[in-house]
């Protein structure tokens, strides 16, 4: 079997069988254990080896994070022939056994003696080295071509990533501009009266949202109070919100009732609207003399009334339809009178739908319970504390919807504070 192995090696293929028998008997047998190192990269090369049994690995940067497997040698393969003809040559790689292996080892002196007896061996050596050189050149060219392809692919991916980054930065800039424009639509300060105070908070779920609110003076000693919630979120909702807000403001100052204003706005929206978006709205008119708050509710959450004794009442309501879906709509139209020390709270459904880490919604009953503890606070403090309570309940969970609060307080709860416009969570 060993002789057959040597005869299959191109370097010894032309030697007679008798010489191969003699050569085998003269060669040293080397046995390696699993993962045993035969020689390391940089060691002096003095021997040529033939694999009789087992498997060997040819490595670079052995036992490091950069370890690279160059080749795997099996039975009948040989290596280290350059050490026979290159004095003081160094090993260019590490050879390690994969499992147990058996090798035949030929020293340089043995090889030189063999070439004296068989000069044709030198010709075989040149032929083998030429073949190795050709194979190395082919492999090098192939590797270089592949690396060039990989480099070009990486360059193309880098260009694409850079283009995406530029586009992302552009979109983020436009979103910030949209957020700034949206916030500019909302009031920075609320009206201030001796017997009435107003408060508001808005917390978008995204950089731009679809909620709206406003508090603005009207003729004849009256004040308009508005809150709304556009279906969905993001830039489309913000644009729809801006349109709805502008239409309401345009119709509110011509002496109409709250219901008449919303019906006109619905007519404009359904005539102009080309999508399926809609907005729920509660728009009311507060008479500062009579303390009456007359409002129309278009599918929005009914308001809550905080009495001076801390009890909380949800205002009785009738069905109401959102703006933008139908040409003819039904509105919930009510009139209530605010007594001294009472606070009226308007809110969007993002408040009730907000969830804690367990997935439990904040809910209407929890709003009423928390609100009941704010009887001695002014309108802005009511909004601030209610939103702070909500965020603690949320405990870092993702916000699914915009949250907006508007409060109207009378008498002892009438002092006003500058509105806080919260940035996106």
Secondary structure as UniProt FT lines:
FT   HELIX           2..7
FT   HELIX           10..12
FT   TURN            13..14
FT   HELIX           17..26
FT   STRAND          28..32
FT   TURN            34..35
FT   STRAND          37..39
FT   TURN            41..42
FT   STRAND          47..60
FT   TURN            62..63
FT   TURN            65..66
FT   STRAND          68..73
FT   TURN            75..76
FT   STRAND          78..79
FT   HELIX           82..85
FT   TURN            87..88
FT   STRAND          94..107
FT   HELIX           108..117
FT   HELIX           120..185
FT   STRAND          196..203
FT   STRAND          211..218
FT   TURN            219..221
FT   STRAND          222..230
FT   HELIX           235..252
FT   TURN            253..254
FT   HELIX           258..272
FT   STRAND          279..287
FT   TURN            288..290
FT   STRAND          292..299
FT   STRAND          304..306
FT   TURN            308..309
FT   STRAND          312..314
FT   STRAND          332..337
FT   TURN            340..341
FT   STRAND          343..347
FT   HELIX           350..353
FT   TURN            357..358
FT   HELIX           364..371
FT   HELIX           372..374
FT   TURN            375..376
FT   HELIX           379..394
FT   TURN            395..396
FT   STRAND          403..410
FT   HELIX           411..413
FT   STRAND          420..422
//
